[in-house]
């Protein structure tokens, strides 16, 4: 899996985005809006965003 692959290319849809966000919140004990998954649409971009929050 490439860090530059878009989540949508990996099969992420709206329902899965909500589930994914929930898992991120549990793992990192941080609250993020579900829109952040779409605003940071790759693993690399979302990782950088989470790094800023943590």
Buried (B, 14 or more C-beta within 10 A) or exposed (E): EEEEEEBEEEEBEEEEBEEBBEEBEEEEEEEBEBEBBBEBBBBEBBEEBBEEEE
